[in-house]
Amino acid sequence: MVKAVSVSAPGNPVELTSADARALAIAAQKLDKGGPSINARSSLSRRTQAVSDVLEQLGAVQLDTISVLARSHELIPYARLGAVGRDAVEAAYWGAGSGNEHPSEAQAFEYWSHAACILPIDMWPLFAMRRRAFHRRGIRWHDVPHNALDGVRRQLQVQGPQTSTDLGGAKKGGEWWDWSDTKIAVEWLLDIGEVVCVRRVGWRRVYDLADRAVPDQYRTAKPTWVDEDGVFGPPDSECIRELLHRSVRILGVGTLADILDVHRLATKHHSRDMIHEQIAVLVEQGAIVPAQVQGWSGLAYADAQRLRTGSTRGSSRTTLLSPFDSLVWHRGRTSRLFDFDYQLEAYVPAHKRVHGYFTMPVLHGGKLVARVDPKRVKDTLHVRQVTFEPGTRGASPATSIRGTATALREAAAWVGCDNVVVDRVFPTEARVALADALTSR
């Protein structure tokens, strides 16, 4: 166990070993053992609630168009819960039912966080600071066609929730980024908070007016709320402070750079002075604790509540992780935590790839022990390459091989594959042991 730490002296750094930091991170990410016993036979309501709990703890689940085993937003709950079922994932994120109608009480919304992310609906007020930043800037990647804004507003008001297609089409007919004026207009209205996405149909966003789709309790004025730059909500300082606090809870422990990366708060729109002021407030309140982590340069900050309760060292689920999983999405932090230099190579030219197109880290025994490059081919999970991390003596530890085999078998069963075929294994000496582990139970 990570020994429970007294945090009664604000500003006095606690000392954490590298193993302590890993254990805190894994527990904060809900990847430790001892989670809820959920499987495809559990009731839909129970499975949906489990996915909702994951979203609430992680704070942000990144979206991405790449789909190998499944899309990233499905891989995130799978890593923590197992084969929870796509129906539960869809219900937790976007509500039950079909078609464009938004759920009666939205549980989540999409917005710009670490990237395009699904966020718990209770975080809607906290992104007033980003909506203001867009409003001040007055432009997104495209120039905003102001003559199209009123038409979009009117169509949503009269006809209800709409996809881009319903609104008139997303593209002008050229490249994917050559958006129509209507698409640019509705995305701009989403940026500044007039429009919200709380539902998808297939992979298409369904847009609706925020006044209609966001529950009243998250739009009702609080005493501290302000109307700055035409955007109503908590002042920027309050938004930043709460997002910083939640970011530390999500990480367990992290440097300031790690913390800012969670919701990409290190922008020219939020001064470093404001960020440091709010960190100081959180330390003074006892919500976060300065920490010195073995092997890390500079100061880190840890979640005070998790420090008090402790976390199980060396305990983790055995699973594949999406490249967009929040445990590994910061390359420097992943290297510091796990001594594991990880980069998604999907955007690297094929001839320059080292580990493969969509390499997924294998979490086992509290460590990242391997990386695999899987692809579903009909009823076979085809793994183009497996690369094991070296052990203390250079060889691939037997436990890493067994853990990787378990993760591959379970992933294959999840996506409906009957067998696993592996092309290349590095180091080559591990090939036979992996083959044996894949066929044994």
Beta strands, then each sheet from edge to edge (+ up, - down):
strand 1: 14-16
strand 2: 61-62
strand 3: 108-112
strand 4: 116-120
strand 5: 195-201
strand 6: 204-209
strand 7: 226-228
strand 8: 231-233
strand 9: 253-255
strand 10: 288-293
strand 11: 300-303
strand 12: 319-320
strand 13: 360-364
strand 14: 367-377
strand 15: 380-388
strand 16: 419-426
sheet 1: 1+ 10+ 11- 9+
sheet 2: 2+ 4- 3+
sheet 3: 5+ 6-
sheet 4: 7+ 8-
sheet 5: 12+ 13- 14+ 15- 16-
end
